């Protein structure tokens, strides 16, 4: 501003917020202040520009987000001449925040590095504070060594390590906060704190974009993998239907025709062999059809989970003499993809009960829990099995993997001669945080 041209001295004094009768000393002080403001603005702009360039360089050089943040933290430490820098991230369910990585006196530490669990850091105290301190979710916070807002454990740690200030910048997007960057320094001078704050805020903005980009890319890759798995399952189901199921069906028909043609004239040994062959063909045809159903449990667009469970049970009744009861009560809404996994688990559990349990009765129950969650039970009164055996087998593994994909719990209750119950419990992901409105994050 001091370099701009003014029509009169009165305009210059007005621009500097000085009275018309200001003396030379006042004018010099005002100009010095104005130059200081300009230098700080230029310095902040240069830091912003450098942080953008650094982020671009790291995104090209570091293929994964961990490598990016490791280099990012190292650069923050070098530029700020700080004691330590840590990155804290919210858990996937947003119920807490955890220290992800840290650089202490130039040494890198991370959760996948030896000695992480024994690292002398008050991580739980700091993580709890970051999670609960509402203003810190949206704006940078500057703490003194014994700041009253910090837990007592932080006071002791700061004193033991000579830390004078801690600057915490949120990794914040318009849609929510992802975590925090915390910078600990051993100087408390106002000028030092000011430029460090500018540096941390500039770097945090670029780190936030990198983290968000990485998560979006990973989600896209996960969706592509899930789609590829689904397509492969559908291909296998088509192959089984068009070859094995159809082939066993044709063999079954031909064997039955041979039985009818031979009638009572067949020798007993041949008749018995034909009867056994007919039963084997029928059994394997049914198993092939069940396999198709297990591979393709998804429903038509017009069907809901309740209708699909009835359909699956009806298929089981047609291929078995075991009665299957179905009870469906007030189901909650499901997020995308959950229905497919639930029906896959129901299909597998019911198939196992029909094939292996030797049950006299099977019951399938689905219901809403506390108006938002969901509970599925597939129970039989069959022979059961030893508890240590239920961890083996592709079917059990498949059910557990499906449950993990939707964040549900799967419990298998069984014992020899005591029947088996498969229980799936699912609740929609919660993003609420104590004391704050989720929409604001």
C-alpha positions as a Markdown table, in Angstrom:
| # | Residue | x | y | z |
|---|---|---|---|---|
| 1 | Unk | 0.0 | 0.0 | 0.0 |
| 2 | Unk | 2.9 | 2.3 | 0.8 |
| 3 | Unk | 3.9 | 2.2 | -2.9 |
| 4 | Unk | 0.6 | 3.3 | -4.2 |
| 5 | Unk | 0.2 | 6.9 | -5.5 |
| 6 | Unk | -2.2 | 9.2 | -3.6 |
| 7 | Unk | -3.6 | 12.5 | -4.9 |
| 8 | Unk | -2.8 | 14.3 | -1.6 |
| 9 | Unk | -1.1 | 13.8 | 1.8 |
| 10 | Unk | -4.6 | 13.7 | 3.3 |
| 11 | Unk | -5.5 | 10.6 | 1.3 |
| 12 | Unk | -2.3 | 8.9 | 2.5 |
| 13 | Unk | -3.0 | 9.7 | 6.1 |
| 14 | Unk | -6.5 | 8.5 | 5.8 |
| 15 | Unk | -5.3 | 5.2 | 4.2 |
| 16 | Unk | -2.9 | 4.7 | 7.1 |
| 17 | Unk | -5.7 | 5.5 | 9.6 |
| 18 | Unk | -3.8 | 8.6 | 10.9 |
| 19 | Unk | -5.3 | 12.0 | 11.8 |
| 20 | Unk | -4.7 | 15.0 | 9.5 |
| 21 | Unk | -2.3 | 16.6 | 12.0 |
| 22 | Unk | -0.1 | 13.4 | 12.4 |
| 23 | Unk | 3.6 | 14.1 | 12.9 |
| 24 | Unk | 6.5 | 12.5 | 11.0 |
| 25 | Unk | 7.1 | 10.0 | 13.8 |
| 26 | Unk | 3.6 | 8.7 | 13.7 |
| 27 | Unk | 3.7 | 8.6 | 9.9 |
| 28 | Unk | 6.9 | 6.5 | 10.0 |
| 29 | Unk | 5.5 | 4.1 | 12.5 |
| 30 | Unk | 2.3 | 3.6 | 10.4 |
| 31 | Unk | 4.3 | 3.0 | 7.3 |
| 32 | Unk | 6.5 | 0.4 | 9.2 |
| 33 | Unk | 3.3 | -1.4 | 10.3 |
| 34 | Unk | 1.9 | -1.3 | 6.8 |
| 35 | Unk | 5.2 | -2.8 | 5.4 |
| 36 | Unk | 5.1 | -5.5 | 8.1 |
| 37 | Unk | 1.6 | -6.4 | 7.1 |
| 38 | Unk | 2.6 | -6.6 | 3.5 |
| 39 | Unk | 5.7 | -8.7 | 4.2 |
| 40 | Unk | 3.6 | -11.2 | 6.2 |
| 41 | Unk | 1.1 | -11.4 | 3.4 |
| 42 | Unk | 3.8 | -12.0 | 0.9 |
| 43 | Unk | 5.4 | -14.6 | 3.1 |
| 44 | Unk | 2.0 | -16.4 | 3.6 |
| 45 | Unk | 1.4 | -16.4 | -0.2 |
| 46 | Unk | 4.9 | -17.8 | -0.8 |
| 47 | Unk | 4.3 | -20.6 | 1.8 |
| 48 | Unk | 1.0 | -21.4 | 0.1 |
| 49 | Unk | 2.6 | -21.6 | -3.3 |
| 50 | Unk | 5.4 | -23.8 | -2.0 |
| 51 | Unk | 3.0 | -26.1 | -0.3 |
| 52 | Unk | 1.0 | -26.6 | -3.5 |
| 53 | Unk | 4.2 | -27.3 | -5.4 |
| 54 | Unk | 5.4 | -29.7 | -2.8 |
| 55 | Unk | 2.1 | -31.6 | -2.8 |
| 56 | Unk | 2.2 | -31.9 | -6.6 |
| 57 | Unk | 5.8 | -33.2 | -6.4 |
| 58 | Unk | 5.0 | -35.7 | -3.7 |
| 59 | Unk | 1.9 | -37.0 | -5.5 |
| 60 | Unk | 4.0 | -37.8 | -8.5 |
| 61 | Unk | 6.9 | -39.2 | -6.6 |
| 62 | Unk | 5.1 | -41.2 | -3.9 |
| 63 | Unk | 2.6 | -43.7 | -5.3 |
| 64 | Unk | 0.8 | -44.4 | -1.9 |
| 65 | Unk | -0.7 | -42.1 | 0.7 |
| 66 | Unk | 1.6 | -43.4 | 3.4 |
| 67 | Unk | 4.7 | -42.4 | 1.5 |
| 68 | Unk | 3.1 | -39.0 | 0.7 |
| 69 | Unk | 2.4 | -38.3 | 4.4 |
| 70 | Unk | 5.8 | -39.5 | 5.5 |
| 71 | Unk | 7.5 | -37.1 | 3.2 |
| 72 | Unk | 5.0 | -34.4 | 4.1 |
| 73 | Unk | 5.7 | -34.7 | 7.8 |
| 74 | Unk | 9.4 | -34.7 | 7.2 |
| 75 | Unk | 9.2 | -31.5 | 5.2 |
| 76 | Unk | 7.0 | -29.8 | 7.8 |
| 77 | Unk | 9.7 | -30.7 | 10.4 |
| 78 | Unk | 12.5 | -29.3 | 8.3 |
| 79 | Unk | 10.8 | -26.1 | 7.4 |
| 80 | Unk | 9.4 | -25.4 | 10.9 |
| 81 | Unk | 12.4 | -26.5 | 12.9 |
| 82 | Unk | 10.0 | -28.2 | 15.3 |
| 83 | Unk | 10.4 | -30.8 | 17.9 |
| 84 | Unk | 7.8 | -33.2 | 16.6 |
| 85 | Unk | 4.9 | -33.6 | 14.1 |
| 86 | Unk | 2.1 | -36.1 | 14.2 |
| 87 | Unk | -0.8 | -37.0 | 12.0 |
| 88 | Unk | -4.0 | -38.1 | 13.7 |
| 89 | Unk | -6.9 | -39.7 | 11.7 |
| 90 | Unk | -10.5 | -40.4 | 12.6 |
| 91 | Unk | -11.4 | -44.1 | 12.8 |
| 92 | Unk | -13.6 | -45.5 | 9.9 |
| 93 | Unk | -16.7 | -45.4 | 12.2 |
| 94 | Unk | -15.7 | -41.9 | 13.4 |
| 95 | Unk | -15.9 | -43.0 | 17.0 |
| 96 | Unk | -12.4 | -41.9 | 18.0 |
| 97 | Unk | -9.1 | -40.6 | 16.5 |
| 98 | Unk | -5.8 | -42.4 | 16.5 |
| 99 | Unk | -2.2 | -41.4 | 16.0 |
| 100 | Unk | -1.3 | -42.6 | 12.5 |
| 101 | Unk | 2.3 | -41.5 | 12.2 |
| 102 | Unk | 4.8 | -39.1 | 13.8 |
| 103 | Unk | 8.2 | -37.6 | 13.3 |
| 104 | Unk | 10.1 | -37.0 | 16.5 |
| 105 | Unk | 13.4 | -35.1 | 16.2 |
| 106 | Unk | 13.7 | -36.3 | 12.6 |
| 107 | Unk | 13.0 | -39.9 | 13.3 |
| 108 | Unk | 9.9 | -41.4 | 11.5 |
| 109 | Unk | 7.5 | -43.6 | 13.6 |
| 110 | Unk | 4.3 | -45.3 | 12.3 |
| 111 | Unk | 1.9 | -48.1 | 13.3 |
| 112 | Unk | 3.6 | -50.6 | 11.0 |
| 113 | Unk | 7.0 | -49.9 | 12.5 |
| 114 | Unk | 8.7 | -51.8 | 15.3 |
| 115 | Unk | 8.4 | -50.2 | 18.7 |
| 116 | Unk | 5.3 | -48.2 | 17.9 |
| 117 | Unk | 3.3 | -49.6 | 20.8 |
| 118 | Unk | 6.0 | -48.7 | 23.3 |
| 119 | Unk | 6.7 | -45.2 | 21.9 |
| 120 | Unk | 6.6 | -42.8 | 24.9 |
| 121 | Unk | 3.8 | -40.6 | 23.7 |
| 122 | Unk | 0.5 | -39.6 | 25.4 |
| 123 | Unk | -1.4 | -40.7 | 22.3 |
| 124 | Unk | -4.6 | -41.7 | 24.0 |
| 125 | Unk | -4.9 | -38.5 | 26.0 |
| 126 | Unk | -4.2 | -36.3 | 23.0 |
| 127 | Unk | -6.5 | -38.4 | 20.7 |
| 128 | Unk | -9.3 | -38.1 | 23.2 |
| 129 | Unk | -8.8 | -34.3 | 23.4 |
| 130 | Unk | -8.7 | -33.8 | 19.7 |
| 131 | Unk | -11.9 | -35.8 | 19.3 |
| 132 | Unk | -13.8 | -34.0 | 22.0 |
| 133 | Unk | -12.6 | -30.4 | 21.4 |
| 134 | Unk | -15.2 | -29.0 | 19.1 |
| 135 | Unk | -13.5 | -25.8 | 17.8 |
| 136 | Unk | -10.5 | -27.9 | 16.7 |
| 137 | Unk | -12.7 | -29.7 | 14.1 |
| 138 | Unk | -12.8 | -26.6 | 11.9 |
| 139 | Unk | -10.0 | -24.2 | 12.9 |
| 140 | Unk | -6.4 | -24.2 | 13.9 |
| 141 | Unk | -5.7 | -24.3 | 17.6 |
| 142 | Unk | -2.6 | -23.0 | 19.3 |
| 143 | Unk | -1.8 | -24.4 | 22.8 |
| 144 | Unk | 0.8 | -23.4 | 25.3 |
| 145 | Unk | 2.8 | -26.0 | 27.2 |
| 146 | Unk | 0.4 | -26.1 | 30.2 |
| 147 | Unk | -2.7 | -25.0 | 28.4 |
| 148 | Unk | -5.8 | -25.6 | 30.5 |
| 149 | Unk | -7.6 | -27.2 | 27.6 |
| 150 | Unk | -5.0 | -30.0 | 27.4 |
| 151 | Unk | -5.2 | -33.1 | 29.6 |
| 152 | Unk | -2.8 | -33.3 | 32.5 |
| 153 | Unk | -0.8 | -36.0 | 30.8 |
| 154 | Unk | 0.1 | -33.6 | 28.0 |
| 155 | Unk | 1.3 | -31.0 | 30.5 |
| 156 | Unk | 3.7 | -33.5 | 32.0 |
| 157 | Unk | 4.9 | -34.6 | 28.5 |
| 158 | Unk | 5.4 | -31.1 | 27.3 |
| 159 | Unk | 7.4 | -30.1 | 30.4 |
| 160 | Unk | 9.6 | -33.3 | 30.2 |
| 161 | Unk | 10.4 | -32.6 | 26.5 |
| 162 | Unk | 10.8 | -28.8 | 26.7 |
| 163 | Unk | 7.8 | -28.2 | 24.4 |
| 164 | Unk | 6.5 | -24.6 | 24.6 |
| 165 | Unk | 3.7 | -24.6 | 22.0 |
| 166 | Unk | 1.6 | -27.1 | 20.1 |
| 167 | Unk | -0.2 | -26.1 | 16.9 |
| 168 | Unk | -3.0 | -28.3 | 15.7 |
| 169 | Unk | -4.6 | -27.9 | 12.2 |
| 170 | Unk | -7.6 | -29.9 | 11.1 |
| 171 | Unk | -7.5 | -32.0 | 7.9 |
| 172 | Unk | -10.9 | -30.5 | 7.0 |
| 173 | Unk | -13.1 | -30.9 | 3.9 |
| 174 | Unk | -16.4 | -29.1 | 3.3 |
| 175 | Unk | -18.1 | -32.5 | 3.9 |
| 176 | Unk | -16.3 | -33.3 | 7.1 |
| 177 | Unk | -13.0 | -33.6 | 9.0 |
| 178 | Unk | -10.6 | -36.4 | 8.3 |
| 179 | Unk | -8.1 | -35.9 | 11.1 |
| 180 | Unk | -5.5 | -33.4 | 12.4 |
| 181 | Unk | -1.8 | -32.4 | 12.0 |
| 182 | Unk | -0.1 | -31.5 | 15.3 |
| 183 | Unk | 3.2 | -29.6 | 15.5 |
| 184 | Unk | 5.1 | -29.4 | 18.7 |
| 185 | Unk | 7.8 | -26.7 | 19.0 |
| 186 | Unk | 10.3 | -25.6 | 21.7 |
| 187 | Unk | 9.9 | -21.9 | 21.1 |
| 188 | Unk | 6.9 | -19.7 | 22.2 |
| 189 | Unk | 7.9 | -16.5 | 20.5 |
| 190 | Unk | 4.9 | -14.8 | 18.9 |
| 191 | Unk | 6.6 | -14.3 | 15.5 |
| 192 | Unk | 7.7 | -18.0 | 15.5 |
| 193 | Unk | 4.3 | -19.2 | 16.3 |
| 194 | Unk | 2.7 | -17.0 | 13.7 |
| 195 | Unk | 4.7 | -18.3 | 10.7 |
| 196 | Unk | 4.6 | -21.9 | 11.9 |
| 197 | Unk | 0.8 | -21.6 | 12.1 |
| 198 | Unk | 0.8 | -20.3 | 8.5 |
| 199 | Unk | 3.0 | -23.2 | 7.4 |
| 200 | Unk | 1.0 | -25.9 | 9.2 |
| 201 | Unk | -2.3 | -24.6 | 7.8 |
| 202 | Unk | -0.9 | -24.5 | 4.2 |
| 203 | Unk | 0.5 | -28.0 | 4.4 |
| 204 | Unk | -2.6 | -29.3 | 6.1 |
| 205 | Unk | -4.8 | -28.1 | 3.2 |
| 206 | Unk | -2.6 | -30.0 | 0.7 |
| 207 | Unk | -2.4 | -33.1 | 2.9 |
| 208 | Unk | -6.2 | -33.1 | 3.2 |
| 209 | Unk | -6.6 | -33.1 | -0.5 |
| 210 | Unk | -4.1 | -35.9 | -0.9 |
| 211 | Unk | -5.8 | -38.0 | 1.8 |
| 212 | Unk | -9.2 | -37.4 | 0.3 |
| 213 | Unk | -8.0 | -38.3 | -3.2 |
| 214 | Unk | -6.4 | -41.5 | -1.9 |
| 215 | Unk | -9.6 | -42.6 | -0.2 |
| 216 | Unk | -11.8 | -41.8 | -3.2 |
| 217 | Unk | -9.4 | -43.8 | -5.4 |
| 218 | Unk | -9.3 | -46.7 | -3.0 |
| 219 | Unk | -13.1 | -46.7 | -2.8 |
| 220 | Unk | -13.3 | -46.8 | -6.6 |
| 221 | Unk | -10.9 | -49.7 | -6.7 |
| 222 | Unk | -12.8 | -51.6 | -4.1 |
| 223 | Unk | -16.0 | -51.1 | -6.1 |
| 224 | Unk | -14.3 | -52.3 | -9.2 |
| 225 | Unk | -13.0 | -55.4 | -7.4 |
| 226 | Unk | -16.5 | -56.1 | -6.0 |
| 227 | Unk | -18.0 | -55.7 | -9.4 |
| 228 | Unk | -15.4 | -58.0 | -10.9 |
| 229 | Unk | -16.1 | -60.6 | -8.2 |
| 230 | Unk | -19.8 | -60.3 | -8.9 |
| 231 | Unk | -19.3 | -60.7 | -12.6 |
| 232 | Unk | -17.1 | -63.8 | -12.0 |
| 233 | Unk | -19.7 | -65.3 | -9.7 |
| 234 | Unk | -22.4 | -64.7 | -12.2 |
| 235 | Unk | -20.3 | -66.3 | -14.9 |
| 236 | Unk | -19.6 | -69.4 | -12.8 |
| 237 | Unk | -23.3 | -69.6 | -12.0 |
| 238 | Unk | -24.2 | -69.5 | -15.7 |
| 239 | Unk | -21.6 | -72.2 | -16.4 |
| 240 | Unk | -23.0 | -74.4 | -13.7 |
| 241 | Unk | -26.6 | -73.9 | -14.8 |
| 242 | Unk | -25.8 | -74.4 | -18.5 |
| 243 | Unk | -23.5 | -77.4 | -18.1 |
| 244 | Unk | -23.7 | -79.3 | -14.8 |
| 245 | Unk | -27.3 | -78.6 | -13.9 |
| 246 | Unk | -28.7 | -79.1 | -17.4 |
| 247 | Unk | -26.4 | -82.2 | -17.9 |
| 248 | Unk | -27.6 | -83.9 | -14.7 |
| 249 | Unk | -31.2 | -83.0 | -15.6 |
| 250 | Unk | -30.8 | -84.7 | -19.0 |
| 251 | Unk | -29.1 | -87.8 | -17.4 |
| 252 | Unk | -31.9 | -88.0 | -14.9 |
| 253 | Unk | -34.5 | -88.0 | -17.6 |
| 254 | Unk | -32.7 | -90.7 | -19.6 |
| 255 | Unk | -32.3 | -92.9 | -16.6 |
| 256 | Unk | -36.0 | -92.6 | -15.7 |
| 257 | Unk | -36.9 | -93.4 | -19.3 |
| 258 | Unk | -34.7 | -96.6 | -19.1 |
| 259 | Unk | -36.5 | -97.6 | -15.9 |
| 260 | Unk | -39.9 | -97.1 | -17.5 |
| 261 | Unk | -38.8 | -99.1 | -20.7 |
| 262 | Unk | -37.4 | -102.0 | -18.7 |
| 263 | Unk | -40.3 | -102.1 | -16.3 |
| 264 | Unk | -40.5 | -105.3 | -14.2 |
| 265 | Unk | -38.4 | -107.3 | -16.7 |
| 266 | Unk | -35.1 | -105.9 | -15.5 |
| 267 | Unk | -32.9 | -108.2 | -13.4 |
| 268 | Unk | -32.9 | -107.1 | -9.8 |
| 269 | Unk | -29.2 | -106.1 | -9.9 |
| 270 | Unk | -29.8 | -103.9 | -12.9 |
| 271 | Unk | -33.0 | -102.4 | -11.5 |
| 272 | Unk | -31.1 | -101.5 | -8.3 |
| 273 | Unk | -28.2 | -100.0 | -10.2 |
| 274 | Unk | -30.7 | -97.9 | -12.2 |
| 275 | Unk | -32.5 | -96.7 | -9.1 |
| 276 | Unk | -29.2 | -95.7 | -7.5 |
| 277 | Unk | -28.1 | -93.9 | -10.7 |
| 278 | Unk | -31.5 | -92.0 | -10.9 |
| 279 | Unk | -31.1 | -91.0 | -7.2 |
| 280 | Unk | -27.5 | -89.8 | -7.8 |
| 281 | Unk | -28.4 | -87.8 | -10.9 |
| 282 | Unk | -31.4 | -86.2 | -9.1 |
| 283 | Unk | -29.2 | -85.4 | -6.0 |
| 284 | Unk | -26.4 | -83.8 | -8.1 |
| 285 | Unk | -28.9 | -81.9 | -10.2 |
| 286 | Unk | -30.4 | -80.4 | -7.0 |
| 287 | Unk | -26.9 | -79.6 | -5.7 |
| 288 | Unk | -26.0 | -77.8 | -8.9 |
| 289 | Unk | -29.1 | -75.7 | -8.8 |
| 290 | Unk | -28.4 | -74.9 | -5.1 |
| 291 | Unk | -24.9 | -73.8 | -6.1 |
| 292 | Unk | -26.4 | -71.5 | -8.7 |
| 293 | Unk | -28.7 | -70.0 | -6.1 |
| 294 | Unk | -25.8 | -69.6 | -3.6 |
| 295 | Unk | -23.7 | -67.8 | -6.3 |
| 296 | Unk | -26.5 | -65.5 | -7.4 |
| 297 | Unk | -28.4 | -64.5 | -4.3 |
| 298 | Unk | -29.3 | -61.0 | -5.5 |
| 299 | Unk | -32.9 | -60.3 | -6.1 |
| 300 | Unk | -34.8 | -58.6 | -8.8 |
| 301 | Unk | -35.2 | -54.8 | -8.6 |
| 302 | Unk | -38.8 | -55.3 | -7.5 |
| 303 | Unk | -38.0 | -57.6 | -4.5 |
| 304 | Unk | -37.0 | -56.6 | -1.0 |
| 305 | Unk | -35.0 | -58.6 | 1.6 |
| 306 | Unk | -38.2 | -60.1 | 3.0 |
| 307 | Unk | -39.5 | -61.3 | -0.3 |
| 308 | Unk | -36.0 | -62.6 | -1.3 |
| 309 | Unk | -35.8 | -64.7 | 2.0 |
| 310 | Unk | -39.2 | -66.2 | 1.2 |
| 311 | Unk | -38.0 | -67.0 | -2.3 |
| 312 | Unk | -34.8 | -68.7 | -1.0 |
| 313 | Unk | -36.8 | -70.7 | 1.6 |
| 314 | Unk | -39.3 | -71.8 | -1.1 |
| 315 | Unk | -36.4 | -73.1 | -3.3 |
| 316 | Unk | -35.1 | -75.0 | -0.3 |
| 317 | Unk | -38.6 | -76.6 | 0.3 |
| 318 | Unk | -38.8 | -77.7 | -3.3 |
| 319 | Unk | -35.4 | -79.5 | -3.2 |
| 320 | Unk | -35.8 | -81.0 | 0.3 |
| 321 | Unk | -38.4 | -82.6 | 2.5 |
| 322 | Unk | -37.3 | -80.6 | 5.6 |
| 323 | Unk | -40.0 | -77.9 | 6.6 |
| 324 | Unk | -38.6 | -74.4 | 6.4 |
| 325 | Unk | -40.4 | -71.7 | 8.4 |
| 326 | Unk | -39.8 | -68.0 | 7.5 |
| 327 | Unk | -40.7 | -65.0 | 9.8 |
| 328 | Unk | -40.0 | -61.5 | 8.6 |
| 329 | Unk | -40.8 | -58.5 | 10.8 |
| 330 | Unk | -40.5 | -54.7 | 10.0 |
| 331 | Unk | -37.1 | -54.6 | 8.4 |
| 332 | Unk | -35.0 | -51.4 | 8.4 |
| 333 | Unk | -33.7 | -49.6 | 5.3 |
| 334 | Unk | -30.3 | -50.9 | 4.1 |
| 335 | Unk | -27.4 | -49.0 | 2.6 |
| 336 | Unk | -26.2 | -49.9 | -0.8 |
| 337 | Unk | -24.8 | -53.4 | -1.2 |
| 338 | Unk | -25.9 | -54.7 | 2.3 |
| 339 | Unk | -28.9 | -56.6 | 1.0 |
| 340 | Unk | -26.8 | -58.7 | -1.3 |
| 341 | Unk | -24.4 | -59.8 | 1.5 |
| 342 | Unk | -27.3 | -60.5 | 3.9 |
| 343 | Unk | -29.0 | -62.7 | 1.3 |
| 344 | Unk | -25.8 | -64.5 | 0.5 |
| 345 | Unk | -25.4 | -65.4 | 4.2 |
| 346 | Unk | -29.0 | -66.5 | 4.4 |
| 347 | Unk | -28.6 | -68.6 | 1.3 |
| 348 | Unk | -25.4 | -70.3 | 2.6 |
| 349 | Unk | -26.7 | -70.9 | 6.1 |
| 350 | Unk | -29.9 | -72.4 | 4.8 |
| 351 | Unk | -28.1 | -74.6 | 2.2 |
| 352 | Unk | -25.8 | -75.9 | 5.0 |
| 353 | Unk | -28.8 | -76.7 | 7.2 |
| 354 | Unk | -30.6 | -78.6 | 4.4 |
| 355 | Unk | -27.5 | -80.5 | 3.3 |
| 356 | Unk | -25.7 | -81.3 | 6.5 |
| 357 | Unk | -27.8 | -80.9 | 9.6 |
| 358 | Unk | -30.3 | -83.8 | 9.2 |
| 359 | Unk | -32.8 | -81.5 | 10.8 |
| 360 | Unk | -36.5 | -82.1 | 11.2 |
| 361 | Unk | -37.2 | -78.4 | 11.0 |
| 362 | Unk | -35.5 | -75.2 | 9.9 |
| 363 | Unk | -36.5 | -71.6 | 11.0 |
| 364 | Unk | -35.5 | -68.4 | 9.3 |
| 365 | Unk | -36.2 | -65.2 | 11.2 |
| 366 | Unk | -35.4 | -61.6 | 10.1 |
| 367 | Unk | -36.3 | -58.6 | 12.1 |
| 368 | Unk | -35.5 | -55.0 | 12.8 |
| 369 | Unk | -33.6 | -54.2 | 16.0 |
| 370 | Unk | -34.1 | -51.0 | 17.9 |
| 371 | Unk | -35.8 | -49.6 | 14.8 |
| 372 | Unk | -32.5 | -49.2 | 12.9 |
| 373 | Unk | -30.5 | -52.4 | 13.1 |
| 374 | Unk | -31.2 | -55.8 | 11.6 |
| 375 | Unk | -31.0 | -59.4 | 12.9 |
| 376 | Unk | -31.1 | -62.6 | 10.9 |
| 377 | Unk | -31.3 | -66.1 | 12.4 |
| 378 | Unk | -31.2 | -69.4 | 10.6 |
| 379 | Unk | -31.8 | -72.2 | 13.1 |
| 380 | Unk | -32.2 | -76.0 | 12.8 |
| 381 | Unk | -32.8 | -78.8 | 15.2 |
| 382 | Unk | -30.3 | -81.1 | 13.6 |
| 383 | Unk | -27.2 | -82.9 | 14.7 |
| 384 | Unk | -25.0 | -79.8 | 15.2 |
| 385 | Unk | -21.2 | -80.2 | 15.3 |
| 386 | Unk | -18.2 | -79.5 | 17.5 |
| 387 | Unk | -17.6 | -75.9 | 18.1 |
| 388 | Unk | -14.0 | -76.0 | 16.9 |
| 389 | Unk | -15.1 | -77.3 | 13.5 |
| 390 | Unk | -17.2 | -74.3 | 12.5 |
| 391 | Unk | -14.1 | -72.2 | 11.6 |
| 392 | Unk | -13.3 | -74.6 | 8.7 |
| 393 | Unk | -15.0 | -74.9 | 5.3 |
| 394 | Unk | -15.5 | -72.5 | 2.4 |
| 395 | Unk | -19.2 | -71.9 | 3.4 |
| 396 | Unk | -18.4 | -70.7 | 6.9 |
| 397 | Unk | -15.5 | -68.6 | 5.6 |
| 398 | Unk | -17.7 | -67.0 | 2.9 |
| 399 | Unk | -20.3 | -66.1 | 5.5 |
| 400 | Unk | -17.8 | -64.4 | 7.8 |
| 401 | Unk | -16.2 | -62.5 | 4.9 |
| 402 | Unk | -19.6 | -61.3 | 3.8 |
| 403 | Unk | -20.4 | -60.1 | 7.3 |
| 404 | Unk | -17.1 | -58.3 | 7.6 |
| 405 | Unk | -17.7 | -56.5 | 4.3 |
| 406 | Unk | -20.8 | -54.8 | 5.7 |
| 407 | Unk | -19.5 | -54.3 | 9.2 |
| 408 | Unk | -21.8 | -56.9 | 10.8 |
| 409 | Unk | -21.2 | -59.6 | 13.4 |
| 410 | Unk | -21.7 | -63.3 | 12.7 |
| 411 | Unk | -22.3 | -65.8 | 15.5 |
| 412 | Unk | -22.6 | -69.5 | 15.1 |
| 413 | Unk | -24.1 | -71.4 | 18.0 |
| 414 | Unk | -23.8 | -75.1 | 17.8 |
| 415 | Unk | -23.0 | -78.3 | 19.7 |
| 416 | Unk | -23.2 | -82.0 | 18.8 |
| 417 | Unk | -26.8 | -83.2 | 18.8 |
| 418 | Unk | -28.0 | -79.7 | 19.8 |
| 419 | Unk | -28.7 | -78.1 | 16.5 |
| 420 | Unk | -27.1 | -75.0 | 14.9 |
| 421 | Unk | -28.1 | -71.4 | 14.8 |
| 422 | Unk | -26.4 | -68.8 | 12.5 |
| 423 | Unk | -27.1 | -65.2 | 13.7 |
| 424 | Unk | -26.2 | -62.1 | 11.7 |
| 425 | Unk | -26.4 | -58.7 | 13.5 |
| 426 | Unk | -26.0 | -55.6 | 11.4 |
| 427 | Unk | -26.3 | -51.9 | 12.3 |
| 428 | Unk | -26.0 | -49.0 | 9.8 |
| 429 | Unk | -22.7 | -47.1 | 10.1 |
| 430 | Unk | -22.9 | -44.2 | 12.6 |
| 431 | Unk | -21.1 | -40.9 | 11.9 |
| 432 | Unk | -22.4 | -39.0 | 14.9 |
| 433 | Unk | -19.8 | -37.5 | 17.2 |
| 434 | Unk | -20.5 | -36.4 | 20.8 |
| 435 | Unk | -21.4 | -32.8 | 21.1 |
| 436 | Unk | -21.5 | -32.0 | 17.4 |
| 437 | Unk | -23.9 | -32.2 | 14.4 |
| 438 | Unk | -22.6 | -34.6 | 11.8 |
| 439 | Unk | -23.8 | -32.4 | 9.0 |
| 440 | Unk | -21.4 | -29.7 | 10.1 |
| 441 | Unk | -18.4 | -32.0 | 9.7 |
